[in-house]
Amino acid sequence: MGPMHTFSAVVTTGIYCRPGCSARPNPGNVRPFELAAAAEAAGFRACLRCRPYRTHQPVVWDGQELVCRAVQLIVDGFLDGRTEAELGARVGLSSRHLRRLFTAEVGVTPDELARSRRTHFARRLLDDTDLSVTDISFAAGFGSVRQLNRACLAIFRASPSELRARRRVADRLVADGGLVLRLPFSGSLDWDALLGYFAARAIPGVEHVEGDTYRRTIVVDGDPGVLELQPGGDDHLVLRAHLPHWEGLIHVVERARRIPGLDADPAAATAHLADDPIIGPLVTSRPGLRVPGTWDPFETGVRAIIGQQVTVQGATTITGRLVARHGTPVPGLQPLGLTHTFPSADVLAGADLDGLGLTTARANALRAFAAAVADDDVRLDRSVGIDELVASISALPGLGPWTAQYVALRLGERDAFPTSDLGLLRATGTTGRELAALAERWRPWRALAALHLWQVQPALRTAARSVG
């Protein structure tokens, strides 16, 4: 197992630190932990100097796949109002076996991991915002202020009010509209490349790119909201959230991070791909390039289905018509370039799609996809592996491996790779079978390899033939 961050706990002080902390303890007194939650479960508290809670702690590793997917569900808030037994059932394990695997691989139980993430998020809100302690408790996913108090005392050895009194002057973010939060990330980030990708595919009324800012409408517990993402510094983006309420803000933030792929591990990907004669020079020259993610995998799937065998601009036009007819209007957002929220799977499963510019086969495929998502036959919450996800989408009428692999890629499956994609075939000058064989050596980072290939000139074909 190898997440992005390794924490060091000092047994003589009872404190744990993040990498780069200026503290220099005796190495003999240091215990390593791969997760902050594991250090906390062992009785250590966060260092006041390096403040580990201020760095985002994405959990990315090559361990037991069911544990990885259970962790993803926890990050998405599955345990807010649900039990470990329900979590186990979602990934096909008993609660006892799930706890056993978590303790062995993660170092904490599922409930302990969820509590740690909520408390760290609450601590950042206490620093960065002027939200009340009551609002923060619900924003972080706690059921009450009392639960937040208990968690802060257990993890930080202080109450929320005491923690807020300690915040540094530079921490507080002030906004003239919406709630502003930092989204930290590791490694480099090519924000301009991501903006270009999103701008070319922005769904009219739902997404809009202006200057260095990406905006979109969202739905939170049935109510509309707006997210804005823009550069904040070398190590973070800035999220401005306009939301109807703050309950569950922690999960809005987690989903927002996925849009630009902030939880990717660029160092590990580059190390794996750097020596490859085709992909190596590409990742070395553009280390900040990341696989674009998505706020809503269903929305991305619909956009992909509409985009089959039509131009990007043509797909944008048709998707805009779909939104205008079946999306929910949100008044007052025209100055932001936004007008609607995207229709749900339930709505599109039985929607009238005539006159939008879709062929009959494409319209039927779109409705079938929506019905499968609504019925949970296609799971877009990453609770199933990529093979099962691809099989479930490919089994639908009118859909195939290209659509399934593209949805998986945007969903964050790092080894997704649409071998029949025309752009990839043109970039490498290969057939689908040849490209599939060539891409085997790029596992498990084929999604990033695909993104780099989409960016290159046809001149790469010669290199692909000579080493393929």
Secondary structure, 3 states (H helix, E strand, C coil): CCCCCCEEEECCCCEEECCCCCCCCCHHHEEEECCHHHHHHCCCEECCCCCHHHCCCCCCCCCCHHHHHHHHHHHCCCCCCCCHHHHHHHHCCCHHHHHHHHHHHCCCCHHHHHHHHHHHHHHHHHHHCCCCHHHHHHHCCCCCHHHHHHHHHHHHCCCHHHHHHCCCHHHCCCCCCCEEEEEECCCCCCHHHHHHHHHHHCCCECEEEECCEEEEEEEECCEEEEEEEEEEECCEEEEEEECCCCCCHHHHHHHHHHCCCCCCCHHHHHHHHCCCCCCHHHHHHCCCCCCCCCCCHHHHHHHHHHCCCCCHHHHHHHHHHHHHHHCEECCCCHHHCECEECCCHHHHHCCCCCCCCCCHHHHHHHHHHHHHHHCCCCCCCCCCCHHHHHHHHHCCCCCCHHHHHHHHHHHCCCCCCCCCCHHHHHHHCCCHHHHHHHHHHHCCCHHHHHHHHHHCCCCHHHHHHHHC
